[in-house]
Each structure stands twice: as C-alpha cells, then as structure tokens.
Amino acid sequence: MGYLDHISDLFSVTSTRKGKRKTMQTVEIKVKMDCDGCERRVKNAASSLKGVKSVEVNRKQSRVTVKGYVEPKKVLKKVQNTGKKAEMWPYVPYNLASYPYAPQAYDKKAPSGYVKNVPQAFHTPNSPTERFDAIFSDENPNACSVM
C-alpha cells in the first residue's frame, strides 16, 4: 500500500443520491393512431418524460416502443393523457407460444406473427412431460405398450 492508496481511502467519495437508480427498460404500448397528428402527439408525449432515450412509433401495428430509464406505468399514464386509448402491449411473438391456438390466445386483431399473452398459451414448467422417444425402445422390448 502506497501513500496514494492511503490518501484515496481517506477521501473516498460516497454517493449522496437518495432514490433508486432506474434500470434501462423497453416499454411497449398499444395505442390506436389514425393520422400523423395522433402519431406526433403520442411521440411527443412519450419523449417528454425524463429518462427516455428513444421513442419508436409503428402506426400499422398500433405500437409505441419507448426505451430508456423509465417506469412502465408512468409511460402508459403519459400516453393516456393525450386522449388516446392505450394499454400495455398484450402480444407475444407466435413462435414463443407453446400452444398458439389455445382458447383466448389466438386473436384476429393481433398483428401478423403475434398471439395474445395468456397463461394458457405457454407450457407450465412444473408439469410432467412424457418423452415419446422412450416409449418405443429397442433396448427394452417391454417398454412398448402398444404391441
């Protein structure tokens, strides 16, 4: 330990920040937008929040993506204050759902390649799974229950 290390230990800087530091998040919101004015109003409202790094608007999918150090509820509330009906993005990509045609999961209004995010569409992690390659085994002739 040298003299500089000793001095740096004596004058260590402590943070005086009171609040928690927010994490970088991506917030996706479903907002029905009809024209350029609606799109501009929603984009300006979302970008006016403190901590927002980028705002992407996809009018065809009725989707707004906000990236930054923000809270999802605050972003949703700010977009709702524009007078537009807004909700959190209720869809997941089709290929991530285990059962995309489960009741309440398939939605005709969903953008192409997406299904609704409902618990029935996903495989439960604790449920027992049956391995079909072990049913017919060459090593164990008694394993075949069909023959």
N, C-alpha and C positions, 0 to 999 in steps of 0.2 A: 504494500500500500504506500503510495506516494503522497506527497504533500497536496497535490491537486485533488486526489481522491478524497482525502480527509476534508478539504475545503468544500468539495461538491456535496459531501454528506451533510455538512453543517447547514448549507444553504439550499437544501432540496426544495423544489417548487411543489407546492401542494395545490390541488385544484380547489377553487372556491365555488365551483359551479354547483347549484342546488339541485336542479332537475335531472332526470334520467336522460341519457343520450338516446335519441331515437335511432332505430335501425333503418337501413335503406330498404324500401318496400316497393313493390309493384302493386298498384290498386287498379282493378278493372271494374268498370261500372257500365251497366246497360242503361242507355238514355235514348229515347226516341227523338230523333232530329230529322226535320223535314227540309230545311233550307240552309243556305250558307250563313244566314243570320243566327240561326239556332246553334249551328256548329261553332261559330265565332264566340257567341255568348258563353257557351259551356266551356270552351277552351280558355277564354279569359278568366272565367271564374275559378277554374281549377289551377291555372298558373299563378293566380294572385295569392295563393296560400304560401305561407312561409315554409321553406324546405323543399319545394317542388323543383326537380331538376329538368323534367321533360313531360310534355303532355302530347299524346297521340290520339287523334280522333278518326274513327272509321265509321262514316255515316252509313255505309251499306250494311254493316253488321250491327249498327246502333251501339257501338262500343267506344268507350273512352278509357285509355290506359294512362295512368299517372305514375311516374317514377320519382322517388325522392324520399326524404326523411320526413314522412307524414304519417298521420294516423288515418286508417281507412274510414272511420266514422266521420271524421271532420271533412274529408274529401267528399263523401257522399252528401253530407249536410250542405256543403257549399254548392254542389251541383244542383241539389234540390231547391236551393234558394233562387235559382234562375227561373223557376216556374215550370221546369220540365219534370216529368215523372222519371225518377231514377231509382235504381236498385243495384245491389252488388251483382257482379257477373255470375249468372246461375248455371253456366255451362262448362263442361269439360270436353277435351278432345275425345272423339269417338273411339280411338284406339286405346285409350286408357281405361275405359269402362269394361269390366268383365262381362256384364250382361247388358248390352246397349238397348235391347228390346224389352227390358223389364218394365212392368207397369210404372207409369209416371216418369220414366226416364226418356222415352222417345217423345220428342216434341216436334211437331210440324213447323213451328215458328222458329226453331233453332237454326242458326246459320249452318251451312253445309259443313259436315265434318265434326259437328258437336252434338252432344246429348246433355240432358239436364243432370245436374249434380245431385243425385238422390242416393241414399244408402242401399237401395235395392239393386242398383246397377253395379255394385262393387262386391268382390269376393271378400268374405269375412276372414280375417287372418287366423282365428282360432278354430275354424270349422275343420272337421276331419276330411282329408282328401283321400280318394282311392286311386291308387296307381294302376292304370289299365294294362301297363306292360307287365305287371307282376301277376295278373290273373292267369295268363297263358304262359307258363314257364316250361322250358324244355328240361330243366334240371329237376323239377318236381312234377311228376305226372299226376299226382293227387291234387294239385293246385287248380286244375281246370274244373270248374263247377258246372260247365255246360255239357261236357261229354258224359 
